[in-house]
Amino acid sequence: MIRPFSFSCVPVLFWSLAISSLALAQNNSPTKPKPRARDLGVPFDGPPGPLNAITDVSGVTVGHTTLIFGEGRLQVGKGPVRTGVTAVLPRGKDSMTNPVFAGWWSLNGNGEMTGTTWVEESGFLEGPVMITNTHSVGVVRDAVIQWRVNHGQPDPTGYWWSLPIVAETWDGWLNDINGFHVKPEHALHAIDSAASGPLEEGNVGGGTGMVCNGFKGGIGTASRKLDAKDGGYTVGILVQCNYGRRPDLRIAGVPVGREIPDDVPYAGTSFANDDHGSIIVVVATDTPLVAHQLKRLARRVSLGLGRNGSISGNGSGDIFIAFSTANSGAAAVDHVVDLKMLPNDKLGPVFAATVQATEEAIINAMIAAETMTGIENHKVIALPHDKLREVLKKYNRLAP
């Protein structure tokens, strides 16, 4: 997260835009399948699940609301708008009543993920993980509480309070971030539309206005299926990537960013060469892990970023959360619970799967993202597929 410039205009809320914004909400399944990194010949380690997505972990659902309207000169409160909300539900709609073991980790803390104090204390994640832009965290958090109240939770026989998990990255280079265009109904739509199956990537949901390694960023996902001898478990990753510098970008070990130096965003600004931005990573698994093990899993996300060249700069909010869908009912309050836990000595393959899937999810986000022009005609180009293949071939890293 970085705020490289500010506007002196007073933000104005335009509720009349809400109806047109909702009309732009996207479903999970893309109408036209986009190529993914493997389709372009990018080599990765480890076998993916059937969808190569976080939804390969049974029960996990994902929903998006995407807001894109307006063009040209910035008018705070009117646009242009390039933003949205993404929701990840560990157990679908049962996420509210059947919490999952979870752990979180901050590689660099120039960012926000609400609710993590209680995750750290209790070891549980209750409800969805929501991701949006930096200045919309509050409204999304409140909307999650509203969703729970509307559905009878909390109630007089249960919890009387809620501490939602809401994370952010900064989209103010393309989006009217001070216009507060994300409304409660957009967050509610992301939750209500959450589904399993293939996911849309790139310029969608909370990732709509994001920039990654000097190219267009956004939402990406990937998964790994462990070998039967290692338990046959699945690890799924979803990222909202908005971090990094073009010169640092490496794909499959190749210095792709240095080989494609043209059309760098922020050109002419005082921060053009800084390492800034943020990335939020959600790790899902059906491996029977408890809270302290999931914190260890969240830490391994850092190594996936490192494979792609990230140095996690001072201006970057790199925050990760991991949860396990195993041990259903573990948060019961009225009886002793029997748990299953993978021994620590067996965690190696799960760690490796997390690193590998994180690396791929980020590249999938960049491959799916399309060139976008936002406020003040700021333009961020997509990672050019043809040039990427040329560079990989040059370094003998293009997969057949």
FENVENVEN-V225834 format. One record per residue. N is the residue number from 1. RES is the residue in one letter. D_CENTER is the distance of its C-alpha to the mean C-alpha in whole Angstrom. Layout:
n:N res:RES d_center:D_CENTER
n:N res:RES d_center:D_CENTER
This chain:
n:1 res:M d_center:14
n:2 res:I d_center:17
n:3 res:R d_center:20
n:4 res:P d_center:22
n:5 res:F d_center:24
n:6 res:S d_center:25
n:7 res:F d_center:27
n:8 res:S d_center:30
n:9 res:C d_center:30
n:10 res:V d_center:30
n:11 res:P d_center:27
n:12 res:V d_center:28
n:13 res:L d_center:26
n:14 res:F d_center:27
n:15 res:W d_center:27
n:16 res:S d_center:29
n:17 res:L d_center:25
n:18 res:A d_center:24
n:19 res:I d_center:25
n:20 res:S d_center:25
n:21 res:S d_center:21
n:22 res:L d_center:21
n:23 res:A d_center:23
n:24 res:L d_center:20
n:25 res:A d_center:17
n:26 res:Q d_center:16
n:27 res:N d_center:17
n:28 res:N d_center:14
n:29 res:S d_center:17
n:30 res:P d_center:17
n:31 res:T d_center:21
n:32 res:K d_center:21
n:33 res:P d_center:20
n:34 res:K d_center:18
n:35 res:P d_center:19
n:36 res:R d_center:17
n:37 res:A d_center:17
n:38 res:R d_center:20
n:39 res:D d_center:22
n:40 res:L d_center:22
n:41 res:G d_center:24
n:42 res:V d_center:21
n:43 res:P d_center:22
n:44 res:F d_center:20
n:45 res:D d_center:21
n:46 res:G d_center:21
n:47 res:P d_center:21
n:48 res:P d_center:18
n:49 res:G d_center:19
n:50 res:P d_center:20
n:51 res:L d_center:17
n:52 res:N d_center:15
n:53 res:A d_center:12
n:54 res:I d_center:11
n:55 res:T d_center:13
n:56 res:D d_center:16
n:57 res:V d_center:16
n:58 res:S d_center:19
n:59 res:G d_center:18
n:60 res:V d_center:14
n:61 res:T d_center:13
n:62 res:V d_center:11
n:63 res:G d_center:12
n:64 res:H d_center:11
n:65 res:T d_center:13
n:66 res:T d_center:14
n:67 res:L d_center:16
n:68 res:I d_center:18
n:69 res:F d_center:22
n:70 res:G d_center:25
n:71 res:E d_center:25
n:72 res:G d_center:27
n:73 res:R d_center:28
n:74 res:L d_center:26
n:75 res:Q d_center:28
n:76 res:V d_center:26
n:77 res:G d_center:25
n:78 res:K d_center:26
n:79 res:G d_center:24
n:80 res:P d_center:23
n:81 res:V d_center:19
n:82 res:R d_center:16
n:83 res:T d_center:13
n:84 res:G d_center:12
n:85 res:V d_center:10
n:86 res:T d_center:8
n:87 res:A d_center:9
n:88 res:V d_center:9
n:89 res:L d_center:13
n:90 res:P d_center:14
n:91 res:R d_center:17
n:92 res:G d_center:17
n:93 res:K d_center:19
n:94 res:D d_center:21
n:95 res:S d_center:18
n:96 res:M d_center:20
n:97 res:T d_center:23
n:98 res:N d_center:22
n:99 res:P d_center:20
n:100 res:V d_center:19
n:101 res:F d_center:19
n:102 res:A d_center:16
n:103 res:G d_center:16
n:104 res:W d_center:14
n:105 res:W d_center:14
n:106 res:S d_center:14
n:107 res:L d_center:15
n:108 res:N d_center:16
n:109 res:G d_center:16
n:110 res:N d_center:16
n:111 res:G d_center:13
n:112 res:E d_center:13
n:113 res:M d_center:12
n:114 res:T d_center:15
n:115 res:G d_center:16
n:116 res:T d_center:16
n:117 res:T d_center:20
n:118 res:W d_center:21
n:119 res:V d_center:18
n:120 res:E d_center:20
n:121 res:E d_center:23
n:122 res:S d_center:23
n:123 res:G d_center:21
n:124 res:F d_center:20
n:125 res:L d_center:17
n:126 res:E d_center:18
n:127 res:G d_center:16
n:128 res:P d_center:13
n:129 res:V d_center:9
n:130 res:M d_center:9
n:131 res:I d_center:7
n:132 res:T d_center:9
n:133 res:N d_center:11
n:134 res:T d_center:13
n:135 res:H d_center:16
n:136 res:S d_center:15
n:137 res:V d_center:14
n:138 res:G d_center:18
n:139 res:V d_center:18
n:140 res:V d_center:15
n:141 res:R d_center:16
n:142 res:D d_center:20
n:143 res:A d_center:19
n:144 res:V d_center:17
n:145 res:I d_center:21
n:146 res:Q d_center:23
n:147 res:W d_center:21
n:148 res:R d_center:22
n:149 res:V d_center:26
n:150 res:N d_center:26
n:151 res:H d_center:26
n:152 res:G d_center:28
n:153 res:Q d_center:26
n:154 res:P d_center:27
n:155 res:D d_center:31
n:156 res:P d_center:34
n:157 res:T d_center:34
n:158 res:G d_center:31
n:159 res:Y d_center:28
n:160 res:W d_center:29
n:161 res:W d_center:26
n:162 res:S d_center:22
n:163 res:L d_center:19
n:164 res:P d_center:16
n:165 res:I d_center:13
n:166 res:V d_center:11
n:167 res:A d_center:9
n:168 res:E d_center:9
n:169 res:T d_center:9
n:170 res:W d_center:12
n:171 res:D d_center:13
n:172 res:G d_center:17
n:173 res:W d_center:18
n:174 res:L d_center:18
n:175 res:N d_center:18
n:176 res:D d_center:20
n:177 res:I d_center:18
n:178 res:N d_center:21
n:179 res:G d_center:22
n:180 res:F d_center:20
n:181 res:H d_center:19
n:182 res:V d_center:17
n:183 res:K d_center:19
n:184 res:P d_center:19
n:185 res:E d_center:20
n:186 res:H d_center:17
n:187 res:A d_center:15
n:188 res:L d_center:18
n:189 res:H d_center:17
n:190 res:A d_center:14
n:191 res:I d_center:15
n:192 res:D d_center:18
n:193 res:S d_center:17
n:194 res:A d_center:14
n:195 res:A d_center:16
n:196 res:S d_center:16
n:197 res:G d_center:17
n:198 res:P d_center:15
n:199 res:L d_center:12
n:200 res:E d_center:12
n:201 res:E d_center:10
n:202 res:G d_center:10
n:203 res:N d_center:12
n:204 res:V d_center:10
n:205 res:G d_center:9
n:206 res:G d_center:8
n:207 res:G d_center:7
n:208 res:T d_center:11
n:209 res:G d_center:13
n:210 res:M d_center:11
n:211 res:V d_center:13
n:212 res:C d_center:12
n:213 res:N d_center:15
n:214 res:G d_center:18
n:215 res:F d_center:16
n:216 res:K d_center:14
n:217 res:G d_center:11
n:218 res:G d_center:8
n:219 res:I d_center:6
n:220 res:G d_center:7
n:221 res:T d_center:8
n:222 res:A d_center:11
n:223 res:S d_center:14
n:224 res:R d_center:17
n:225 res:K d_center:20
n:226 res:L d_center:23
n:227 res:D d_center:26
n:228 res:A d_center:29
n:229 res:K d_center:30
n:230 res:D d_center:27
n:231 res:G d_center:27
n:232 res:G d_center:25
n:233 res:Y d_center:22
n:234 res:T d_center:18
n:235 res:V d_center:15
n:236 res:G d_center:12
n:237 res:I d_center:8
n:238 res:L d_center:5
n:239 res:V d_center:3
n:240 res:Q d_center:3
n:241 res:C d_center:6
n:242 res:N d_center:9
n:243 res:Y d_center:12
n:244 res:G d_center:15
n:245 res:R d_center:19
n:246 res:R d_center:20
n:247 res:P d_center:23
n:248 res:D d_center:21
n:249 res:L d_center:19
n:250 res:R d_center:20
n:251 res:I d_center:19
n:252 res:A d_center:21
n:253 res:G d_center:23
n:254 res:V d_center:24
n:255 res:P d_center:24
n:256 res:V d_center:23
n:257 res:G d_center:22
n:258 res:R d_center:25
n:259 res:E d_center:27
n:260 res:I d_center:25
n:261 res:P d_center:26
n:262 res:D d_center:26
n:263 res:D d_center:25
n:264 res:V d_center:23
n:265 res:P d_center:21
n:266 res:Y d_center:23
n:267 res:A d_center:26
n:268 res:G d_center:29
n:269 res:T d_center:27
n:270 res:S d_center:28
n:271 res:F d_center:24
n:272 res:A d_center:24
n:273 res:N d_center:24
n:274 res:D d_center:22
n:275 res:D d_center:19
n:276 res:H d_center:17
n:277 res:G d_center:13
n:278 res:S d_center:10
n:279 res:I d_center:7
n:280 res:I d_center:5
n:281 res:V d_center:5
n:282 res:V d_center:6
n:283 res:V d_center:10
n:284 res:A d_center:12
n:285 res:T d_center:16
n:286 res:D d_center:19
n:287 res:T d_center:21
n:288 res:P d_center:23
n:289 res:L d_center:22
n:290 res:V d_center:22
n:291 res:A d_center:21
n:292 res:H d_center:22
n:293 res:Q d_center:21
n:294 res:L d_center:18
n:295 res:K d_center:17
n:296 res:R d_center:19
n:297 res:L d_center:16
n:298 res:A d_center:14
n:299 res:R d_center:16
n:300 res:R d_center:16
n:301 res:V d_center:12
n:302 res:S d_center:14
n:303 res:L d_center:17
n:304 res:G d_center:14
n:305 res:L d_center:13
n:306 res:G d_center:17
n:307 res:R d_center:18
n:308 res:N d_center:16
n:309 res:G d_center:18
n:310 res:S d_center:16
n:311 res:I d_center:18
n:312 res:S d_center:16
n:313 res:G d_center:18
n:314 res:N d_center:20
n:315 res:G d_center:18
n:316 res:S d_center:14
n:317 res:G d_center:12
n:318 res:D d_center:11
n:319 res:I d_center:10
n:320 res:F d_center:9
n:321 res:I d_center:10
n:322 res:A d_center:12
n:323 res:F d_center:14
n:324 res:S d_center:17
n:325 res:T d_center:18
n:326 res:A d_center:22
n:327 res:N d_center:25
n:328 res:S d_center:24
n:329 res:G d_center:27
n:330 res:A d_center:26
n:331 res:A d_center:26
n:332 res:A d_center:29
n:333 res:V d_center:31
n:334 res:D d_center:35
n:335 res:H d_center:35
n:336 res:V d_center:35
n:337 res:V d_center:32
n:338 res:D d_center:32
n:339 res:L d_center:29
n:340 res:K d_center:28
n:341 res:M d_center:27
n:342 res:L d_center:26
n:343 res:P d_center:29
n:344 res:N d_center:27
n:345 res:D d_center:29
n:346 res:K d_center:27
n:347 res:L d_center:24
n:348 res:G d_center:24
n:349 res:P d_center:23
n:350 res:V d_center:20
n:351 res:F d_center:19
n:352 res:A d_center:20
n:353 res:A d_center:17
n:354 res:T d_center:14
n:355 res:V d_center:15
n:356 res:Q d_center:16
n:357 res:A d_center:13
n:358 res:T d_center:11
n:359 res:E d_center:13
n:360 res:E d_center:13
n:361 res:A d_center:9
n:362 res:I d_center:9
n:363 res:I d_center:13
n:364 res:N d_center:12
n:365 res:A d_center:9
n:366 res:M d_center:12
n:367 res:I d_center:15
n:368 res:A d_center:14
n:369 res:A d_center:14
n:370 res:E d_center:17
n:371 res:T d_center:19
n:372 res:M d_center:19
n:373 res:T d_center:21
n:374 res:G d_center:21
n:375 res:I d_center:23
n:376 res:E d_center:26
n:377 res:N d_center:25
n:378 res:H d_center:23
n:379 res:K d_center:22
n:380 res:V d_center:19
n:381 res:I d_center:20
n:382 res:A d_center:18
n:383 res:L d_center:18
n:384 res:P d_center:22
n:385 res:H d_center:22
n:386 res:D d_center:26
n:387 res:K d_center:26
n:388 res:L d_center:23
n:389 res:R d_center:25
n:390 res:E d_center:28
n:391 res:V d_center:27
n:392 res:L d_center:26
n:393 res:K d_center:30
n:394 res:K d_center:31
n:395 res:Y d_center:30
n:396 res:N d_center:31
n:397 res:R d_center:27
n:398 res:L d_center:27
n:399 res:A d_center:27
n:400 res:P d_center:29
